[in-house]
Amino acid sequence: DGGITQSPKYLFRKEGQNVTLSCEQNLNHDAMYWYRQDPGQGLRLIYYSQIVNDFQKGDIAEGYSVSREKKESFPLTVTSAQKNPTAFYLCASNGGGSTDTQYFGPGTRLTVL
Amino acid sequence: GESVGLHLPTLSVQEGDNSIINCAYSNSASDYFIWYKQESGKGPQFIIDIRSNMDKRQGQRVTVLLNKTVKHLSLQIAATQPGDSAVYFCAEKRVSGYSTLTFGKGTMLLVSP
């Protein structure tokens, strides 16, 4: 069963704690992306990675960090430096090169208590 | 579910009607556009795409129209069904070389039986 998986679906964090969101894909896609979604807003790009061991900041990278040690995995860490971390986080991937369509995972809802 | 629809423009239609969802994009140099459907609590799902060398593309019950002169994109859904109720986003590919997308804020489609 191919696709993009994100875990957990719901995550709760206390203020001041770091938390890591998982994103895995078995589509053999080169490129992976993290977006944040807030109510009434479109998706905003946090980080993206075109290839293993390389990644770039998106529009709202402050307070977040990522790693890309394996092609299949692109975990996102929400650090305590992120001022307003409560949001719906979406991971996406695409095949890279001339392939532009991005396919999304089911999302993780992060709530800071 | 996720409250992604708060404060979004809303289109309410009756089952069986045709629906038209509009989107204005920002960059006249964008060369690729996608429509996504997002149901409550889920990740966006690819519907249809179009490249800038086309002005119309048809899928199953959906048609995308592109008017580059006024930077306008529309999604037409024929014979709308209750299962079509969702938030619909347009996205344009940035022309920076990498395949990153800029998303609109979305339109909520509500279909009444």
gemmi code that builds the backbone of each chain (N, CA, C; Angstrom):
import gemmi

chains = {
    "A": [
        ("ASP", (0.862, -1.181, 0.000), (0.000, 0.000, 0.000), (0.894, 1.226, 0.000)),
        ("GLY", (1.002, 1.910, -1.141), (1.922, 3.028, -1.238), (1.308, 4.301, -0.755)),
        ("GLY", (2.166, 5.239, -0.322), (1.656, 6.531, 0.072), (2.547, 7.222, 1.068)),
        ("ILE", (1.981, 8.252, 1.677), (2.677, 9.060, 2.656), (1.982, 8.882, 3.995)),
        ("THR", (2.736, 8.584, 5.010), (2.160, 8.415, 6.335), (2.742, 9.447, 7.272)),
        ("GLN", (1.879, 9.940, 8.151), (2.298, 10.869, 9.176), (1.832, 10.346, 10.518)),
        ("SER", (2.687, 10.514, 11.498), (2.276, 10.085, 12.835), (2.869, 11.025, 13.874)),
        ("PRO", (2.176, 11.194, 15.008), (0.831, 10.687, 15.256), (-0.215, 11.566, 14.580)),
        ("LYS", (-1.453, 11.211, 14.644), (-2.520, 12.035, 14.066), (-2.791, 13.244, 14.955)),
        ("TYR", (-2.752, 13.033, 16.264), (-2.920, 14.115, 17.232), (-1.729, 14.099, 18.186)),
        ("LEU", (-1.251, 15.283, 18.520), (-0.089, 15.394, 19.389), (-0.292, 16.590, 20.312)),
        ("PHE", (0.006, 16.357, 21.586), (-0.135, 17.425, 22.571), (1.234, 17.693, 23.178)),
        ("ARG", (1.513, 18.944, 23.382), (2.830, 19.328, 23.890), (2.668, 20.411, 24.934)),
        ("LYS", (3.509, 20.358, 25.937), (3.530, 21.439, 26.915), (4.428, 22.544, 26.383)),
        ("GLU", (4.135, 23.744, 26.789), (4.986, 24.869, 26.381), (6.418, 24.629, 26.835)),
        ("GLY", (7.356, 24.989, 25.969), (8.768, 24.831, 26.289), (9.362, 23.500, 25.870)),
        ("GLN", (8.541, 22.598, 25.364), (9.039, 21.299, 24.935), (9.223, 21.255, 23.428)),
        ("ASN", (10.236, 20.539, 22.994), (10.381, 20.230, 21.576), (9.548, 18.990, 21.270)),
        ("VAL", (9.087, 18.894, 20.036), (8.342, 17.702, 19.631), (8.656, 17.407, 18.172)),
        ("THR", (8.744, 16.112, 17.839), (9.081, 15.718, 16.470), (7.902, 15.016, 15.815)),
        ("LEU", (7.576, 15.485, 14.607), (6.506, 14.905, 13.810), (7.130, 14.030, 12.732)),
        ("SER", (6.536, 12.867, 12.554), (7.084, 11.900, 11.610), (6.411, 12.009, 10.246)),
        ("CYS", (7.186, 11.830, 9.181), (6.656, 11.735, 7.820), (7.465, 10.682, 7.076)),
        ("GLU", (6.784, 9.693, 6.568), (7.421, 8.609, 5.821), (6.686, 8.419, 4.496)),
        ("GLN", (7.462, 8.147, 3.432), (6.827, 7.845, 2.140), (7.523, 6.646, 1.496)),
        ("ASN", (6.724, 5.826, 0.839), (7.270, 4.665, 0.127), (7.004, 4.777, -1.373)),
        ("LEU", (6.968, 6.024, -1.843), (6.698, 6.312, -3.248), (7.988, 6.475, -4.049)),
        ("ASN", (9.106, 6.354, -3.365), (10.412, 6.573, -3.996), (10.556, 8.001, -4.531)),
        ("HIS", (9.900, 8.932, -3.855), (9.981, 10.328, -4.261), (11.247, 10.980, -3.721)),
        ("ASP", (11.841, 11.830, -4.566), (13.049, 12.534, -4.143), (12.735, 13.708, -3.215)),
        ("ALA", (11.679, 14.448, -3.544), (11.405, 15.698, -2.848), (10.334, 15.521, -1.782)),
        ("MET", (10.547, 16.165, -0.645), (9.572, 16.138, 0.446), (9.422, 17.533, 1.022)),
        ("TYR", (8.248, 17.796, 1.608), (7.878, 19.140, 2.038), (7.120, 19.084, 3.360)),
        ("TRP", (7.266, 20.160, 4.140), (6.427, 20.342, 5.319), (5.683, 21.663, 5.192)),
        ("TYR", (4.374, 21.585, 5.480), (3.528, 22.766, 5.470), (2.819, 22.892, 6.823)),
        ("ARG", (2.456, 24.107, 7.102), (1.626, 24.382, 8.265), (0.312, 24.948, 7.764)),
        ("GLN", (-0.789, 24.529, 8.396), (-2.109, 25.035, 8.016), (-2.828, 25.545, 9.258)),
        ("ASP", (-3.270, 26.795, 9.196), (-4.066, 27.408, 10.247), (-5.470, 27.665, 9.715)),
        ("PRO", (-6.470, 27.706, 10.609), (-7.857, 27.901, 10.153), (-8.007, 29.134, 9.281)),
        ("GLY", (-8.674, 28.981, 8.147), (-8.938, 30.110, 7.268), (-7.758, 30.553, 6.436)),
        ("GLN", (-6.674, 29.800, 6.479), (-5.492, 30.173, 5.703), (-5.074, 29.032, 4.794)),
        ("GLY", (-4.354, 29.407, 3.779), (-3.776, 28.398, 2.905), (-2.579, 27.745, 3.572)),
        ("LEU", (-1.984, 26.800, 2.885), (-0.816, 26.105, 3.404), (0.415, 26.994, 3.286)),
        ("ARG", (1.230, 26.978, 4.301), (2.469, 27.751, 4.272), (3.655, 26.803, 4.402)),
        ("LEU", (4.648, 27.028, 3.580), (5.791, 26.125, 3.477), (6.785, 26.375, 4.600)),
        ("ILE", (7.137, 25.310, 5.310), (8.080, 25.420, 6.427), (9.494, 25.068, 5.957)),
        ("TYR", (9.670, 23.857, 5.455), (10.941, 23.370, 4.934), (10.663, 22.443, 3.763)),
        ("TYR", (11.663, 22.290, 2.911), (11.566, 21.287, 1.868), (12.938, 20.698, 1.586)),
        ("SER", (12.905, 19.517, 1.004), (14.138, 18.795, 0.711), (14.016, 18.169, -0.668)),
        ("GLN", (14.981, 18.479, -1.526), (14.962, 17.942, -2.890), (15.710, 16.622, -2.988)),
        ("ILE", (16.581, 16.376, -1.998), (17.423, 15.187, -2.080), (17.912, 14.851, -0.669)),
        ("VAL", (18.315, 13.615, -0.478), (18.818, 13.191, 0.822), (19.991, 14.066, 1.262)),
        ("ASN", (20.000, 14.362, 2.545), (21.059, 15.155, 3.184), (21.090, 16.603, 2.728)),
        ("ASP", (20.013, 17.066, 2.150), (19.918, 18.471, 1.759), (18.506, 18.976, 2.003)),
        ("PHE", (18.369, 20.190, 2.519), (17.038, 20.767, 2.712), (17.176, 22.289, 2.714)),
        ("GLN", (16.053, 22.955, 2.442), (16.023, 24.415, 2.365), (14.879, 24.955, 3.213)),
        ("LYS", (15.072, 26.161, 3.725), (14.010, 26.832, 4.466), (12.912, 27.281, 3.522)),
        ("GLY", (11.683, 27.183, 4.027), (10.556, 27.742, 3.304), (10.247, 29.127, 3.830)),
        ("ASP", (8.972, 29.487, 3.792), (8.575, 30.843, 4.160), (8.508, 31.086, 5.663)),
        ("ILE", (8.308, 30.024, 6.442), (8.101, 30.196, 7.888), (8.952, 29.198, 8.669)),
        ("ALA", (10.233, 29.128, 8.403), (11.109, 28.118, 9.001), (11.481, 28.399, 10.459)),
        ("GLU", (11.313, 29.634, 10.907), (11.768, 29.978, 12.261), (11.045, 29.146, 13.310)),
        ("GLY", (11.842, 28.527, 14.210), (11.257, 27.715, 15.269), (11.077, 26.257, 14.888)),
        ("TYR", (11.496, 25.899, 13.672), (11.389, 24.520, 13.193), (12.758, 24.022, 12.746)),
        ("SER", (12.927, 22.690, 12.774), (14.123, 22.093, 12.193), (13.735, 20.766, 11.545)),
        ("VAL", (14.551, 20.348, 10.578), (14.281, 19.097, 9.857), (15.590, 18.351, 9.644)),
        ("SER", (15.445, 17.108, 9.222), (16.592, 16.312, 8.783), (16.126, 15.441, 7.629)),
        ("ARG", (17.072, 15.043, 6.802), (16.730, 14.149, 5.667), (17.886, 13.150, 5.515)),
        ("GLU", (17.917, 12.217, 6.448), (18.984, 11.207, 6.444), (18.656, 10.035, 5.527)),
        ("LYS", (17.374, 9.825, 5.287), (16.937, 8.744, 4.398), (15.939, 9.308, 3.387)),
        ("LYS", (15.894, 8.720, 2.235), (14.986, 9.189, 1.190), (13.533, 9.098, 1.642)),
        ("GLU", (13.210, 8.071, 2.425), (11.821, 7.821, 2.787), (11.316, 8.701, 3.923)),
        ("SER", (12.215, 9.359, 4.640), (11.817, 9.985, 5.890), (12.227, 11.453, 5.952)),
        ("PHE", (11.324, 12.294, 6.472), (11.598, 13.731, 6.573), (10.947, 14.251, 7.853)),
        ("PRO", (11.528, 13.969, 9.009), (10.905, 14.394, 10.271), (11.040, 15.891, 10.515)),
        ("LEU", (10.025, 16.444, 11.136), (9.983, 17.870, 11.473), (9.983, 18.019, 12.988)),
        ("THR", (10.900, 18.823, 13.511), (10.919, 19.130, 14.934), (10.391, 20.536, 15.153)),
        ("VAL", (9.386, 20.629, 16.005), (8.849, 21.918, 16.406), (9.528, 22.270, 17.716)),
        ("THR", (10.321, 23.307, 17.721), (11.103, 23.640, 18.895), (10.346, 24.614, 19.797)),
        ("SER", (10.901, 24.807, 20.972), (10.286, 25.737, 21.921), (10.388, 27.182, 21.441)),
        ("ALA", (11.209, 27.408, 20.434), (11.352, 28.758, 19.878), (10.185, 29.156, 18.972)),
        ("GLN", (9.371, 28.180, 18.598), (8.214, 28.473, 17.739), (7.138, 29.097, 18.620)),
        ("LYS", (6.782, 30.352, 18.300), (5.910, 31.134, 19.179), (4.469, 30.642, 19.215)),
        ("ASN", (3.995, 30.138, 18.131), (2.591, 29.741, 18.058), (2.496, 28.401, 17.328)),
        ("PRO", (2.874, 27.313, 17.976), (3.003, 26.040, 17.278), (1.699, 25.287, 17.044)),
        ("THR", (0.629, 25.654, 17.717), (-0.632, 24.932, 17.546), (-1.129, 25.108, 16.116)),
        ("ALA", (-1.226, 24.002, 15.377), (-1.614, 24.051, 13.967), (-1.764, 22.627, 13.449)),
        ("PHE", (-2.189, 22.536, 12.199), (-2.273, 21.273, 11.478), (-1.061, 21.213, 10.555)),
        ("TYR", (-0.254, 20.155, 10.687), (0.981, 20.051, 9.925), (0.836, 18.969, 8.844)),
        ("LEU", (1.207, 19.357, 7.650), (1.053, 18.467, 6.499), (2.395, 18.216, 5.834)),
        ("CYS", (2.640, 16.976, 5.526), (3.836, 16.563, 4.810), (3.435, 16.197, 3.386)),
        ("ALA", (4.285, 16.490, 2.424), (4.000, 16.169, 1.024), (5.269, 15.679, 0.351)),
        ("SER", (5.091, 15.043, -0.798), (6.255, 14.612, -1.567), (5.941, 14.705, -3.050)),
        ("ASN", (6.993, 14.767, -3.852), (6.813, 14.586, -5.291), (8.064, 13.952, -5.871)),
        ("GLY", (7.938, 13.545, -7.127), (8.998, 12.746, -7.726), (10.233, 13.529, -8.089)),
        ("GLY", (10.161, 14.871, -7.986), (11.313, 15.690, -8.330), (11.470, 15.845, -9.831)),
        ("GLY", (12.518, 16.519, -10.238), (12.770, 16.753, -11.654), (11.678, 17.603, -12.253)),
        ("SER", (11.091, 17.138, -13.343), (10.033, 17.900, -13.997), (8.658, 17.586, -13.411)),
        ("THR", (8.621, 16.710, -12.415), (7.337, 16.365, -11.792), (6.986, 17.431, -10.778)),
        ("ASP", (5.845, 18.092, -10.946), (5.497, 19.190, -10.062), (4.400, 18.866, -9.073)),
        ("THR", (3.623, 17.834, -9.340), (2.478, 17.534, -8.475), (2.960, 17.043, -7.124)),
        ("GLN", (2.434, 17.626, -6.077), (2.746, 17.189, -4.717), (1.582, 16.384, -4.166)),
        ("TYR", (1.930, 15.314, -3.459), (0.930, 14.447, -2.839), (1.102, 14.526, -1.330)),
        ("PHE", (-0.021, 14.594, -0.634), (0.003, 14.901, 0.788), (-0.283, 13.701, 1.674)),
        ("GLY", (0.284, 13.746, 2.883), (-0.071, 12.807, 3.917), (-1.336, 13.245, 4.629)),
        ("PRO", (-1.769, 12.481, 5.635), (-3.035, 12.783, 6.318), (-2.953, 13.893, 7.345)),
        ("GLY", (-1.739, 14.329, 7.708), (-1.599, 15.442, 8.635), (-1.463, 15.042, 10.088)),
        ("THR", (-0.858, 15.933, 10.862), (-0.748, 15.811, 12.316), (-1.264, 17.097, 12.938)),
        ("ARG", (-2.186, 16.937, 13.868), (-2.698, 18.100, 14.589), (-1.898, 18.266, 15.873)),
        ("LEU", (-1.165, 19.353, 15.987), (-0.364, 19.638, 17.169), (-1.068, 20.695, 18.009)),
        ("THR", (-1.217, 20.396, 19.281), (-1.816, 21.346, 20.219), (-0.858, 21.579, 21.377)),
        ("VAL", (-0.574, 22.831, 21.642), (0.271, 23.188, 22.780), (-0.617, 23.562, 23.954)),
        ("LEU", (-0.361, 22.893, 25.074), (-1.228, 23.078, 26.246), (-0.666, 24.165, 27.162)),
    ],
    "B": [
        ("GLY", (-13.292, 17.238, 13.548), (-12.328, 17.365, 12.467), (-11.608, 18.699, 12.510)),
        ("GLU", (-10.695, 18.902, 11.592), (-9.932, 20.135, 11.550), (-10.801, 21.271, 11.079)),
        ("SER", (-10.674, 22.412, 11.701), (-11.493, 23.560, 11.331), (-10.802, 24.379, 10.258)),
        ("VAL", (-10.417, 23.737, 9.166), (-9.700, 24.458, 8.136), (-10.607, 25.411, 7.398)),
        ("GLY", (-11.941, 25.257, 7.572), (-12.857, 26.077, 6.796), (-13.253, 27.381, 7.438)),
        ("LEU", (-12.750, 27.661, 8.656), (-13.164, 28.885, 9.321), (-12.807, 30.103, 8.488)),
        ("HIS", (-13.752, 31.018, 8.356), (-13.545, 32.304, 7.703), (-13.214, 32.180, 6.221)),
        ("LEU", (-13.504, 31.076, 5.612), (-13.241, 30.932, 4.189), (-14.461, 31.344, 3.382)),
        ("PRO", (-14.230, 31.822, 2.140), (-15.369, 32.007, 1.241), (-16.100, 30.678, 1.088)),
        ("THR", (-17.415, 30.746, 1.031), (-18.205, 29.526, 0.976), (-19.134, 29.557, -0.225)),
        ("LEU", (-19.206, 28.439, -0.911), (-20.137, 28.263, -2.019), (-21.119, 27.168, -1.625)),
        ("SER", (-22.395, 27.508, -1.595), (-23.427, 26.529, -1.237), (-24.242, 26.186, -2.473)),
        ("VAL", (-24.360, 24.900, -2.783), (-25.094, 24.467, -3.968), (-25.999, 23.306, -3.602)),
        ("GLN", (-26.924, 23.030, -4.484), (-27.797, 21.860, -4.335), (-27.180, 20.678, -5.089)),
        ("GLU", (-27.435, 19.509, -4.575), (-26.985, 18.303, -5.257), (-27.489, 18.296, -6.700)),
        ("GLY", (-26.578, 17.977, -7.610), (-26.939, 17.935, -9.022), (-26.601, 19.206, -9.783)),
        ("ASP", (-26.415, 20.324, -9.048), (-26.011, 21.576, -9.697), (-24.565, 21.466, -10.162)),
        ("ASN", (-24.199, 22.362, -11.065), (-22.787, 22.514, -11.407), (-22.184, 23.577, -10.487)),
        ("SER", (-20.947, 23.360, -10.054), (-20.260, 24.293, -9.164), (-19.069, 24.904, -9.881)),
        ("ILE", (-18.840, 26.171, -9.595), (-17.652, 26.840, -10.136), (-16.923, 27.505, -8.982)),
        ("ILE", (-15.680, 27.117, -8.787), (-14.844, 27.690, -7.737), (-13.725, 28.462, -8.411)),
        ("ASN", (-13.528, 29.692, -7.958), (-12.574, 30.586, -8.610), (-11.329, 30.815, -7.766)),
        ("CYS", (-10.278, 31.160, -8.457), (-9.008, 31.425, -7.777), (-8.228, 32.448, -8.597)),
        ("ALA", (-7.714, 33.465, -7.909), (-6.834, 34.432, -8.560), (-5.413, 34.110, -8.127)),
        ("TYR", (-4.510, 33.997, -9.057), (-3.138, 33.702, -8.675), (-2.268, 34.936, -8.806)),
        ("SER", (-1.084, 34.844, -8.237), (-0.328, 36.074, -8.006), (0.777, 36.342, -9.020)),
        ("ASN", (1.345, 35.292, -9.587), (2.561, 35.484, -10.378), (2.300, 35.178, -11.852)),
        ("SER", (2.435, 36.188, -12.675), (2.165, 35.994, -14.100), (3.152, 35.029, -14.753)),
        ("ALA", (4.272, 34.760, -14.092), (5.262, 33.837, -14.653), (5.035, 32.387, -14.214)),
        ("SER", (4.055, 32.144, -13.361), (3.772, 30.763, -12.928), (3.378, 29.911, -14.118)),
        ("ASP", (3.886, 28.682, -14.158), (3.653, 27.854, -15.339), (2.915, 26.559, -15.055)),
        ("TYR", (2.491, 26.380, -13.810), (1.821, 25.129, -13.469), (0.877, 25.397, -12.320)),
        ("PHE", (-0.334, 24.808, -12.412), (-1.368, 25.068, -11.425), (-2.062, 23.759, -11.059)),
        ("ILE", (-2.440, 23.672, -9.784), (-3.092, 22.453, -9.298), (-4.322, 22.836, -8.480)),
        ("TRP", (-5.332, 22.002, -8.545), (-6.474, 22.098, -7.632), (-6.433, 20.904, -6.687)),
        ("TYR", (-6.628, 21.226, -5.393), (-6.705, 20.198, -4.371), (-8.051, 20.275, -3.663)),
        ("LYS", (-8.484, 19.121, -3.160), (-9.687, 19.015, -2.340), (-9.259, 18.560, -0.956)),
        ("GLN", (-9.758, 19.237, 0.074), (-9.415, 18.836, 1.429), (-10.678, 18.637, 2.251)),
        ("GLU", (-10.893, 17.427, 2.675), (-12.001, 17.114, 3.572), (-11.546, 17.351, 5.008)),
        ("SER", (-12.511, 17.561, 5.866), (-12.230, 17.896, 7.253), (-11.356, 16.839, 7.914)),
        ("GLY", (-10.251, 17.272, 8.496), (-9.374, 16.369, 9.223), (-8.437, 15.546, 8.369)),
        ("LYS", (-8.391, 15.840, 7.067), (-7.551, 15.043, 6.163), (-6.574, 15.931, 5.415)),
        ("GLY", (-5.586, 15.299, 4.770), (-4.663, 16.031, 3.929), (-5.292, 16.357, 2.585)),
        ("PRO", (-4.772, 17.377, 1.897), (-5.296, 17.729, 0.570), (-5.120, 16.584, -0.418)),
        ("GLN", (-6.110, 16.448, -1.286), (-6.112, 15.392, -2.292), (-6.053, 16.029, -3.676)),
        ("PHE", (-5.133, 15.574, -4.497), (-4.988, 16.095, -5.864), (-6.268, 15.851, -6.665)),
        ("ILE", (-6.732, 16.899, -7.386), (-7.905, 16.743, -8.237), (-7.489, 16.792, -9.706)),
        ("ILE", (-6.880, 17.909, -10.092), (-6.549, 18.114, -11.488), (-5.481, 19.194, -11.580)),
        ("ASP", (-4.700, 19.159, -12.633), (-3.669, 20.175, -12.826), (-3.725, 20.698, -14.256)),
        ("ILE", (-3.003, 21.792, -14.491), (-2.946, 22.374, -15.822), (-1.652, 23.161, -15.963)),
        ("ARG", (-1.074, 23.104, -17.129), (0.138, 23.876, -17.399), (-0.250, 25.140, -18.147)),
        ("SER", (0.647, 26.103, -18.129), (0.309, 27.422, -18.665), (0.188, 27.446, -20.184)),
        ("ASN", (0.590, 26.385, -20.854), (0.432, 26.344, -22.313), (-0.953, 25.825, -22.721)),
        ("MET", (-1.820, 25.626, -21.723), (-3.191, 25.194, -21.973), (-4.137, 26.196, -21.344)),
        ("ASP", (-5.385, 26.246, -21.836), (-6.368, 27.089, -21.167), (-7.546, 26.291, -20.619)),
        ("LYS", (-7.548, 24.999, -20.898), (-8.633, 24.159, -20.398), (-8.137, 22.730, -20.302)),
        ("ARG", (-8.604, 22.053, -19.244), (-8.288, 20.642, -19.110), (-9.461, 19.967, -18.408)),
        ("GLN", (-9.823, 18.800, -18.891), (-10.985, 18.111, -18.323), (-10.573, 16.804, -17.673)),
        ("GLY", (-11.245, 16.528, -16.546), (-11.088, 15.240, -15.896), (-12.457, 14.614, -15.742)),
        ("GLN", (-12.556, 13.710, -14.803), (-13.855, 13.086, -14.561), (-14.713, 14.033, -13.742)),
        ("ARG", (-15.733, 14.586, -14.307), (-16.667, 15.537, -13.690), (-16.046, 16.868, -13.339)),
        ("VAL", (-14.781, 17.057, -13.583), (-14.130, 18.336, -13.277), (-13.459, 18.902, -14.513)),
        ("THR", (-13.455, 20.248, -14.563), (-12.786, 20.976, -15.640), (-12.049, 22.134, -15.007)),
        ("VAL", (-10.829, 22.354, -15.414), (-10.083, 23.518, -14.956), (-9.899, 24.454, -16.141)),
        ("LEU", (-10.163, 25.732, -15.900), (-9.974, 26.768, -16.908), (-8.909, 27.736, -16.423)),
        ("LEU", (-8.035, 28.127, -17.322), (-6.950, 29.038, -16.989), (-7.026, 30.250, -17.890)),
        ("ASN", (-7.102, 31.424, -17.289), (-7.089, 32.682, -18.031), (-5.853, 33.459, -17.601)),
        ("LYS", (-4.820, 33.363, -18.413), (-3.536, 33.982, -18.042), (-3.594, 35.500, -18.145)),
        ("THR", (-4.471, 36.019, -18.953), (-4.566, 37.462, -19.130), (-4.923, 38.161, -17.827)),
        ("VAL", (-5.854, 37.552, -17.094), (-6.287, 38.153, -15.833), (-5.810, 37.337, -14.621)),
        ("LYS", (-4.929, 36.375, -14.849), (-4.386, 35.538, -13.781), (-5.495, 34.895, -12.956)),
        ("HIS", (-6.351, 34.179, -13.633), (-7.515, 33.584, -12.992), (-7.621, 32.110, -13.364)),
        ("LEU", (-7.975, 31.349, -12.364), (-8.112, 29.899, -12.493), (-9.489, 29.528, -11.961)),
        ("SER", (-10.170, 28.600, -12.612), (-11.440, 28.146, -12.067), (-11.541, 26.634, -12.146)),
        ("LEU", (-12.300, 26.090, -11.214), (-12.575, 24.659, -11.169), (-14.072, 24.476, -11.306)),
        ("GLN", (-14.476, 23.740, -12.304), (-15.890, 23.456, -12.511), (-16.150, 21.999, -12.151)),
        ("ILE", (-17.150, 21.787, -11.313), (-17.540, 20.438, -10.932), (-18.951, 20.199, -11.456)),
        ("ALA", (-19.093, 19.212, -12.286), (-20.398, 18.901, -12.875), (-21.200, 17.981, -11.955)),
        ("ALA", (-22.518, 18.209, -11.932), (-23.422, 17.336, -11.168), (-22.887, 17.117, -9.754)),
        ("THR", (-22.753, 18.212, -9.028), (-22.142, 18.174, -7.696), (-22.883, 17.223, -6.770)),
        ("GLN", (-22.110, 16.486, -5.985), (-22.655, 15.485, -5.073), (-22.310, 15.851, -3.629)),
        ("PRO", (-23.055, 15.351, -2.657), (-22.721, 15.654, -1.253), (-21.290, 15.287, -0.892)),
        ("GLY", (-20.746, 14.256, -1.511), (-19.362, 13.859, -1.262), (-18.336, 14.861, -1.777)),
        ("ASP", (-18.788, 15.830, -2.548), (-17.883, 16.882, -3.033), (-17.698, 17.979, -1.995)),
        ("SER", (-18.481, 17.963, -0.936), (-18.356, 18.979, 0.107), (-16.973, 18.912, 0.734)),
        ("ALA", (-16.253, 20.024, 0.671), (-14.873, 20.065, 1.147), (-14.364, 21.485, 0.953)),
        ("VAL", (-13.117, 21.708, 1.341), (-12.424, 22.948, 1.011), (-11.569, 22.684, -0.224)),
        ("TYR", (-11.621, 23.593, -1.175), (-10.870, 23.462, -2.419), (-9.798, 24.547, -2.491)),
        ("PHE", (-8.564, 24.104, -2.752), (-7.438, 25.028, -2.856), (-6.872, 25.007, -4.270)),
        ("CYS", (-6.490, 26.195, -4.735), (-5.658, 26.233, -5.924), (-4.220, 26.451, -5.471)),
        ("ALA", (-3.289, 26.003, -6.280), (-1.872, 26.209, -5.987), (-1.153, 26.524, -7.283)),
        ("GLU", (-0.166, 27.395, -7.207), (0.642, 27.721, -8.375), (2.096, 27.358, -8.063)),
        ("LYS", (2.759, 26.901, -9.100), (4.157, 26.554, -8.911), (4.999, 27.815, -8.971)),
        ("ARG", (5.870, 27.937, -8.013), (6.801, 29.054, -8.037), (7.797, 28.832, -9.164)),
        ("VAL", (8.312, 29.890, -9.685), (9.203, 29.769, -10.836), (10.661, 29.849, -10.433)),
        ("SER", (10.931, 29.493, -9.155), (12.299, 29.565, -8.664), (13.151, 28.412, -9.153)),
        ("GLY", (12.564, 27.453, -9.821), (13.326, 26.296, -10.287), (12.973, 25.058, -9.521)),
        ("TYR", (12.864, 25.160, -8.193), (12.424, 24.021, -7.417), (10.907, 23.955, -7.438)),
        ("SER", (10.394, 22.755, -7.193), (8.954, 22.556, -7.281), (8.287, 22.910, -5.971)),
        ("THR", (8.282, 24.161, -5.603), (7.520, 24.575, -4.435), (6.254, 25.255, -4.924)),
        ("LEU", (5.206, 25.114, -4.159), (3.896, 25.620, -4.536), (3.460, 26.730, -3.588)),
        ("THR", (2.721, 27.677, -4.147), (2.071, 28.714, -3.347), (0.579, 28.440, -3.371)),
        ("PHE", (-0.033, 28.369, -2.196), (-1.438, 27.979, -2.098), (-2.334, 29.176, -1.855)),
        ("GLY", (-3.516, 29.133, -2.447), (-4.555, 30.099, -2.112), (-5.172, 29.738, -0.770)),
        ("LYS", (-6.054, 30.612, -0.278), (-6.635, 30.389, 1.040), (-7.731, 29.330, 1.023)),
        ("GLY", (-8.310, 29.075, -0.120), (-9.312, 28.022, -0.203), (-10.736, 28.528, -0.231)),
        ("THR", (-11.606, 27.709, -0.769), (-13.053, 27.960, -0.813), (-13.748, 26.720, -0.289)),
        ("MET", (-14.711, 26.943, 0.609), (-15.470, 25.816, 1.124), (-16.687, 25.581, 0.244)),
        ("LEU", (-16.847, 24.366, -0.211), (-18.014, 23.985, -1.008), (-18.949, 23.155, -0.130)),
        ("LEU", (-20.197, 23.619, -0.013), (-21.200, 22.893, 0.760), (-22.292, 22.423, -0.193)),
        ("VAL", (-22.535, 21.130, -0.226), (-23.523, 20.568, -1.137), (-24.691, 20.016, -0.329)),
        ("SER", (-25.861, 20.532, -0.607), (-27.063, 20.091, 0.106), (-27.777, 19.007, -0.697)),
        ("PRO", (-28.258, 17.973, -0.006), (-28.963, 16.896, -0.722), (-30.276, 17.391, -1.314)),
    ],
}
model = gemmi.Model(1)
for chain_id, residues in chains.items():
    chain = gemmi.Chain(chain_id)
    for i, (resn, *xyz) in enumerate(residues, 1):
        res = gemmi.Residue()
        res.name, res.seqid = resn, gemmi.SeqId(i, " ")
        for name, pos in zip(("N", "CA", "C"), xyz):
            atom = gemmi.Atom()
            atom.name, atom.element = name, gemmi.Element(name[0])
            atom.pos, atom.b_iso = gemmi.Position(*pos), 0.0
            res.add_atom(atom)
        chain.add_residue(res)
    model.add_chain(chain)
structure = gemmi.Structure()
structure.add_model(model)
structure.setup_entities()
